[in-house]
Each structure stands twice: as C-alpha cells, then as structure tokens.
Amino acid sequence: MPKIAHGITTEWRRFDQLSAEALYEMLRFRQQIFVVEQRSPYLDLDGFDQSAHHLLLRIEGTISGYLRLMPPADRGAVVRIGRVAIAAGLRRQGLGRRLMTEALSFCRERYSGHAIGLSAQCYLVGFYHSFGFIEFGAPFDDGGIPHIEMRRD
C-alpha cells in the first residue's frame, strides 16, 4: 500500500463549477470504484449530481477521494451524503475519515439543524458509527451490495 505524500487538497464544487474535464475525471473515478471494482451495475448518473455539492480529495492533483452531499429539499428534510469513495491503493490511511469530517463540518455550517442521512455499505457500519450515525431499517440490496440506512440527528 503506497504511503500518502504531501500535496493532499480538498475542494467543494457545485455541478456548474465543474469544468468538462473535472466532471469527466469525477465520473470516471466513481465508475472505477462502484461499477468496475465493486462489480455493481447500478445507475450512477441518477439525476442528483446537478443539485449536489461535490467534495473532491486530490493527491498531487489527481482525484483520490470523493463524496457528494445533497442539500435538504425543504426545512424538515434530511441532508444526504453519498458516493463516498477512496482510491483502492489509498484506503485505511484516514482519507475516508478526512472526507467525512469535512462533510460534517460543511453540514454544520450550511445546514445546521438538519439531520444527515446516508445509505452505508453494511461492512462500513462501524466506520459511520464513529461519526455518530445509527442504522435504522433492515439491510437492503443496492446494485448487488448489502446496504443499510443510517442517520445522524
């Protein structure tokens, strides 16, 4: 497993702030992890990217981590975090924790008072517990991968 060097940056972007090149790179990164690596033939282009905030983690300029945050639809709605991903060779080095910490800080700043929800892959429930999320409902299949809904109030 390669060690992370210097040059780690994170940046929030709205869909309309992504250049064609950055959008292509982001979608390619997600496809590599969720469709190719995890062998999950699911509809990644689901119509939510246009209204989402996109958090890109780059190492020396290359996307190495990603998540998207969907704002609440109205006052009582839940903020949704999704598509949390770290490049395969860089996992278990704290980058996922860095993404989630930044996302939760963003939620506190912009969406204070809203609950935060996500659909976790079941093997990552413990990771999300460490951020105060609790599971609810029964596990379900999403693209051939067991998931469970989790929420943090």
C-alpha positions in Angstrom: 0.0 0.0 0.0 1.6 3.3 -1.0 2.0 5.9 1.7 0.4 9.3 1.2 2.9 12.0 0.5 2.4 15.7 0.6 0.0 17.5 -1.8 -3.4 16.5 -0.4 -6.1 19.0 -1.1 -9.8 19.0 -0.8 -12.3 21.3 -2.6 -16.0 21.7 -2.7 -17.6 22.2 -6.1 -21.1 22.7 -7.3 -22.0 20.9 -10.5 -22.0 24.2 -12.5 -18.5 24.9 -11.2 -17.0 21.7 -12.6 -15.2 22.1 -16.0 -15.9 19.4 -18.5 -12.5 17.8 -17.7 -13.1 17.8 -13.9 -16.6 16.4 -14.4 -15.2 13.6 -16.6 -12.5 12.9 -14.0 -15.0 12.7 -11.2 -17.4 10.4 -13.0 -14.6 8.2 -14.2 -13.3 7.9 -10.6 -16.8 6.9 -9.3 -17.3 4.4 -12.1 -13.9 2.8 -11.4 -14.8 2.2 -7.8 -18.5 1.5 -7.7 -19.1 -0.2 -11.1 -15.8 -1.8 -12.1 -14.1 -2.6 -8.7 -17.2 -3.5 -6.8 -18.9 -5.1 -9.9 -22.1 -3.2 -9.2 -24.0 -2.4 -12.4 -26.0 0.4 -10.9 -27.2 3.7 -12.4 -24.5 6.2 -11.2 -25.9 9.0 -13.2 -29.1 9.3 -11.2 -30.0 12.9 -11.7 -28.8 14.1 -8.3 -25.4 15.4 -9.3 -26.7 18.7 -10.6 -28.1 19.8 -7.2 -25.3 18.3 -5.1 -22.1 19.7 -3.5 -19.1 17.6 -4.6 -16.1 17.1 -2.3 -13.0 16.2 -4.3 -9.9 15.0 -2.5 -6.8 15.2 -4.6 -3.3 13.9 -4.1 -0.8 15.8 -6.2 -3.6 16.9 -8.5 -5.3 13.5 -9.0 -8.7 12.7 -7.6 -8.1 10.1 -4.9 -11.3 10.5 -2.8 -14.8 11.8 -3.4 -18.2 12.3 -1.8 -21.3 14.1 -2.7 -23.7 16.0 -0.4 -27.3 16.6 -1.4 -28.9 19.6 0.3 -32.2 19.2 2.1 -35.2 19.7 -0.2 -37.0 21.7 2.4 -36.9 22.8 6.1 -37.6 19.4 7.6 -35.7 17.3 5.1 -32.5 15.3 5.6 -29.1 16.3 4.1 -27.8 13.2 2.3 -24.2 12.1 2.0 -23.4 9.6 -0.7 -20.9 8.1 -3.2 -18.1 8.2 -0.5 -15.1 6.7 -2.2 -11.3 6.4 -1.8 -8.9 5.1 -4.4 -8.2 1.4 -3.8 -4.5 1.7 -3.1 -5.0 4.6 -0.6 -7.6 3.1 1.8 -7.1 2.6 5.5 -4.9 5.8 5.7 -7.5 8.1 7.1 -8.7 9.7 3.9 -12.3 8.5 4.3 -12.3 10.0 7.8 -11.0 13.2 6.3 -13.8 13.3 3.8 -16.5 12.6 6.3 -15.1 15.1 8.9 -15.1 17.8 6.2 -18.6 16.9 5.1 -20.0 17.0 8.6 -18.3 20.4 9.2 -19.9 21.6 5.9 -23.3 20.4 7.1 -22.9 22.2 10.5 -22.0 25.5 8.6 -24.6 25.3 5.9 -27.4 23.1 7.1 -27.4 23.4 10.9 -30.5 21.8 12.5 -31.0 19.2 9.7 -30.4 15.5 10.2 -27.9 13.8 8.0 -28.6 10.5 6.3 -26.7 8.1 4.2 -27.0 4.6 2.8 -24.0 2.7 4.1 -22.5 -0.5 2.6 -23.1 -2.9 5.5 -19.4 -3.6 6.1 -18.8 0.1 6.8 -21.4 0.5 9.5 -18.7 0.7 12.2 -16.9 3.5 10.3 -20.1 5.5 10.2 -20.9 4.7 13.9 -17.6 6.5 14.7 -19.2 9.7 13.3 -22.4 9.3 15.4 -24.6 7.7 12.7 -27.0 5.0 13.8 -28.6 2.4 11.5 -32.4 2.1 11.0 -34.5 -0.2 9.0 -33.4 -3.5 7.5 -30.5 -4.1 5.2 -31.3 -3.9 1.6 -29.6 -4.7 -1.7 -28.4 -1.8 -3.8 -26.7 -2.8 -7.0 -25.8 -6.2 -5.6 -24.2 -4.8 -2.5 -25.8 -5.0 1.0 -26.6 -1.5 2.4 -28.4 -0.1 5.4 -29.9 3.4 6.0 -28.1 5.4 8.7 -28.9 8.7 10.2 -27.3 11.3 12.5 -29.5 14.0 14.1 
